[in-house]
Amino acid sequence: MSQEIVVPGACGVAIKCKDGVVLGNDRRAIWGYTVTNKSTKKVFKLTEYIGMAAYGLIGDYQMLTKILHAQANLYKLDTRERISTKSLAKLLSNYLFSRKMAPLYTNLVVAGMDKDGPKLFTLDAIGSLIPEDYGTTGTGMLLSMGILEAEYNPDLTVAEGEKLVEKVIRSAMKRDAMSGNGIDILTITEDGSEEKFIEIDELGE
């Protein structure tokens, strides 16, 4: 007897700015038609200079986060240098591809600030690695992409980028019942990273 896999929603967004990157995601977790949690973390700081926005089964991307933390630390111990965004994203891509016959149910956006500037990559469940200026993932993806297409430009500062990411996620949450309950924002510049939480008062949340 097979059991249906229910994938919780998300509205993960990440953009490259001229002085860094900004990542954001909502906090709602669902099971079928039930909201099971209103404080689920879906944006992760992998290192001080690299972050990830996630969509999919919560246990799958939580485990990936632990693996990437460990690999980044091992790289730094071995080379005395911090791992680049592309290297960590490629490591993640290889791991996902190695699991393609039993894939993890997750789609990801990895973004960070390297010594040669901001980098951003989108990844699907079997490890495709695509460089982008901005990326989205989750059930709110289609609702958020239009605003990004219309309003994104690579000369945005991270301060302007934070406002755009918030706007995109707020707009998507109004129509996507699977995302909501607040917004986590992760901003990364050459000075390091900063996390913040934005409460959402609309729609009784």
C-alpha positions in Angstrom: 0.0 0.0 0.0 1.6 3.2 -1.1 1.6 6.4 0.9 1.2 9.8 -0.8 4.1 12.1 -0.1 2.9 15.6 0.9 5.4 18.3 0.1 5.0 21.4 2.3 4.8 24.8 0.5 7.3 27.6 0.4 8.1 30.9 -1.3 11.9 31.0 -1.4 13.5 33.9 -3.1 17.1 35.0 -3.6 18.7 37.8 -5.6 22.1 39.1 -6.4 22.8 42.8 -5.6 25.8 44.9 -6.5 27.1 44.6 -2.9 25.9 41.2 -1.8 22.9 38.8 -1.9 19.5 38.7 -0.2 17.6 35.5 0.5 14.1 35.1 1.9 11.4 32.6 2.6 8.1 32.2 4.5 7.6 30.1 7.7 4.5 28.0 7.1 4.6 24.2 7.1 1.5 22.2 5.9 0.3 18.6 5.8 -2.6 18.3 3.3 -5.0 21.1 4.2 -3.6 21.6 7.7 -1.1 24.1 8.9 1.2 22.0 11.1 3.7 24.7 12.0 4.0 28.5 11.8 7.7 28.9 12.6 9.5 26.6 10.2 12.9 27.8 9.1 13.5 27.6 5.3 16.4 30.0 4.9 19.8 28.8 6.2 23.2 30.3 6.8 25.5 27.7 5.5 28.6 29.8 6.3 29.1 33.4 7.2 29.1 34.2 3.4 26.8 31.6 1.9 23.1 31.0 2.4 20.3 28.7 1.1 16.6 29.1 0.5 14.8 25.7 0.5 11.5 24.1 -0.6 10.5 20.5 -0.2 10.3 17.9 2.6 11.6 19.6 5.8 13.8 16.7 6.9 15.4 16.4 3.5 16.7 20.0 3.4 17.5 20.1 7.1 19.8 17.1 6.6 21.4 18.8 3.5 22.0 21.9 5.6 23.9 19.8 8.2 26.0 18.1 5.5 26.9 21.4 3.8 27.8 23.0 7.2 30.2 20.1 7.9 31.7 20.1 4.4 32.3 23.9 4.5 34.1 23.5 7.9 36.2 20.6 6.6 37.2 22.6 3.6 38.3 25.6 5.7 40.3 23.3 8.1 42.0 21.7 5.1 42.8 24.8 3.0 42.8 27.6 5.5 40.4 29.4 3.1 36.7 29.8 3.1 34.8 27.8 0.5 33.3 29.7 -2.5 29.6 29.8 -3.2 30.2 27.9 -6.5 32.2 25.2 -4.8 29.7 24.6 -2.1 26.8 24.6 -4.7 28.7 22.2 -6.9 29.3 19.9 -3.9 25.5 20.0 -3.2 24.8 19.4 -6.9 27.0 16.3 -6.9 25.4 14.9 -3.7 21.9 15.4 -5.2 22.9 13.8 -8.5 24.3 10.8 -6.6 20.8 10.3 -5.1 18.9 10.6 -8.4 17.5 7.1 -8.2 16.2 7.9 -4.7 16.0 11.7 -4.8 15.6 14.0 -1.9 12.3 16.0 -2.3 13.7 19.5 -2.4 14.5 22.4 -4.6 17.1 25.0 -3.6 18.6 28.4 -4.2 22.2 28.9 -3.0 23.6 32.4 -2.9 26.6 34.0 -1.4 29.2 36.7 -1.4 32.6 35.6 -2.7 35.9 37.5 -2.9 35.1 38.2 -6.6 31.5 39.3 -6.0 28.0 37.9 -5.4 27.0 34.4 -6.8 23.7 32.6 -7.1 22.7 29.2 -8.2 19.4 27.3 -8.5 19.2 23.5 -8.0 16.5 20.9 -8.6 16.1 17.6 -6.8 18.6 15.7 -9.0 21.3 18.3 -8.9 21.1 20.7 -11.9 23.3 23.6 -11.2 22.3 26.9 -12.9 23.8 30.3 -12.3 21.3 33.1 -12.1 20.9 36.7 -11.1 17.8 35.7 -9.1 16.0 32.5 -8.2 12.8 31.3 -6.7 11.6 28.0 -5.4 8.4 26.6 -3.9 4.7 26.7 -4.4 4.9 30.6 -4.5 7.5 30.5 -7.3 5.2 31.4 -10.2 3.4 34.1 -8.2 6.8 35.7 -7.3 8.6 35.5 -10.7 6.5 38.2 -12.4 7.5 40.8 -9.8 11.2 39.8 -10.0 11.1 40.0 -13.9 9.5 43.5 -13.7 11.5 45.1 -10.8 14.9 43.3 -10.5 18.1 45.0 -11.7 21.7 44.1 -10.9 22.5 47.6 -9.6 20.2 47.1 -6.5 21.9 47.6 -3.2 21.2 45.0 -0.5 19.0 47.5 1.3 16.9 47.8 -1.8 17.1 44.1 -2.3 15.7 43.4 1.1 12.6 45.5 0.2 12.2 43.7 -3.1 12.5 40.2 -1.6 9.9 41.2 1.1 7.6 42.6 -1.5 7.8 39.4 -3.6 7.1 37.1 -0.8 4.3 39.2 0.7 2.6 39.3 -2.8 3.0 35.5 -3.3 1.6 34.7 0.2 -1.6 36.5 -0.6 -2.5 34.0 -3.2 -0.5 30.9 -2.2 -2.3 29.1 0.7 0.7 26.9 1.3 3.0 29.7 2.4 2.7 32.4 5.1 3.2 33.1 8.8 6.1 35.5 8.5 9.2 36.1 6.4 12.8 35.2 7.2 15.4 37.4 5.5 19.2 36.6 5.2 21.4 39.4 3.9 25.1 38.7 3.0 27.7 41.2 2.1 31.5 41.2 2.2 31.2 42.2 5.9 29.3 39.0 6.7 25.7 38.0 7.2 22.6 39.3 9.0 19.3 37.6 9.7 16.0 39.2 10.4 12.3 38.1 10.8 9.3 40.1 9.5 6.0 39.4 11.1 2.9 39.2 8.8 -0.3 40.6 10.3 -2.5 40.2 7.2 -5.1 37.4 6.6 -5.3 36.7 10.4 -1.7 35.4 10.6 
